[in-house]
Amino acid sequence: MTNQKTNQNVIIGKNSITIDDVINVAIKNKSLELSYEDDFVKRIRAGREALDALQAKGEVVYGVSTGVGDSCVREVESVHADLFATNLMRFHGCGLGDYFDVATCRAVLVIRLESLKTGFSAVRFELLEMLAMLLERDIIPRIPKEGSVGASGDLTPLSYVAAVIMGERDVYYKGNVRVVNELFEELNIKPFMLKAKEALAIMNGTAVMTAVACFAYKRAENIVRLGASLTAMLTEALKLNKGHFDERIFLQKPHPGQLEVGKQIAREIGYTKDYRLEKGERIQATYAIRCVPHILGVLADALKWIKPFIETEINSVNDNPLIDPDNGDVLHGGNFYGGHISFAMDSLKNAIANCADLFDRQMALLVNERSNNGLVSNLSGAPAEVASVHHGFKAVHIATSAFAAEALKNTMPASVFSRSTESHNQDKVSMGTISARDAVRVLELTEQTLAATFLGAVQALDLREKSGEIDFNNLQPEVLEIYKKIRKISKFVEMDRPLDQELRSLIEIIKTGEL
């Protein structure tokens, strides 16, 4: 997820887009381009024309000629249809908590654009142009994290997108938070006044939970790769049996992710079938090393089915009602329901938290002189004459335990806490946005645990090298590359010192995929 601009644009048009497309636009690796192909534009316009025809006939259309939710029995006079769209945006302006970062908010715009492009949402093509312009000029709605139950979609957080389009509330712009009507005036941009159905089309969907899920997915991919590399480093540092990663073991239980992780570790420790355990070495490592392919492999395999869940949601029409642009039929349904994202994120956070627990157990192996195969207690690098007053990684291990414990606590699935709300109209809801936010929190804690254990692993390598037990020239390039990147951030711990800022810097390059 590093920022490295490419010349290829992500096009909102006839073809589907991917998680990578969303993230690349969100972090400005790529630009977004709205298609102007005739049949694409005509299709969107046909949806709006179908709705306009229904309005002209006085047909009853939910959210246009009626109120919304439990208020669908209330008639909205045609003269008030556009005012109703404005008020819909305004009364949902009750989001609280922290705000999503600018990249996540950019991802929300990309996904909302993609979901409105079929004509079934009955919006004007100019609305898509407005969304694309906001992305191009980097005027990004500032969206609060709390206030959505995930059905009818992300109504409250997405109301902040509708509001900005209409020149209300706040935006991120050039590193600052700005009042959007003042910024629009400064940049000579006219607010886009939403008409009947358009505010509902923006707000009644799953773009926020799906945007959060995209970033969670990419960070989880990183956990698999780096967790395998950490295990390779630990196998070297703790002088453990490399035979645990013989491919023949995993071929007899051929879960694909497990096999992939085992292969990566074997490659990074230089394992070959002619390897022989040295005399006196422990024949079997503990599960926190020996079973890593079986643990990380669960996450690797889960990501394979989570990906299509997310990408189907990205490319779906997920508002209500839908207007068939071919014949004007009004289709009242529930595509705003975030059940697939909710289940995917609840499942993801479970697999991720297991990794946090794994990394904490690996740190425990490193610092305990009864399990670290001859390394000094707590990995202290202090000279013998002052060793009694130095404690190395003792507190870091306490911290990893705290991080892992909190990650495990947050694995309670949000989806099973459905609430009946909105006068029992929204009587079964997905909790998808809360699930996705929970998954990100578990990821943050897991990255913290991973970073701390990596610091311990490179400390252990240095201790082995200083004692002449390891020759760095014999380590595989992948292990050495990670070692060098970490040592640019954090030097060998000889005398006790605070490690918090070094850990924060390491966590950042883990999060962005630079490690």
Secondary structure as UniProt FT lines:
FT   STRAND          10..12
FT   HELIX           19..26
FT   TURN            27..28
FT   STRAND          32..34
FT   HELIX           38..56
FT   TURN            57..58
FT   TURN            62..65
FT   HELIX           69..73
FT   HELIX           78..80
FT   HELIX           81..91
FT   STRAND          96..99
FT   HELIX           102..115
FT   TURN            116..118
FT   TURN            120..121
FT   HELIX           125..136
FT   TURN            137..138
FT   STRAND          140..141
FT   STRAND          144..146
FT   HELIX           155..165
FT   TURN            166..167
FT   STRAND          170..173
FT   TURN            174..175
FT   STRAND          176..179
FT   HELIX           180..187
FT   TURN            196..197
FT   HELIX           198..203
FT   HELIX           207..237
FT   TURN            238..239
FT   HELIX           242..245
FT   HELIX           247..251
FT   HELIX           256..268
FT   TURN            269..270
FT   TURN            273..274
FT   TURN            279..280
FT   HELIX           287..290
FT   HELIX           292..314
FT   STRAND          322..323
FT   TURN            325..327
FT   STRAND          330..331
FT   TURN            335..336
FT   HELIX           339..367
FT   TURN            369..374
FT   HELIX           377..379
FT   HELIX           384..389
FT   TURN            392..393
FT   HELIX           394..409
FT   TURN            410..411
FT   HELIX           415..417
FT   TURN            422..425
FT   HELIX           432..466
FT   TURN            467..468
FT   HELIX           472..474
FT   HELIX           477..489
FT   HELIX           500..511
FT   TURN            512..513
//
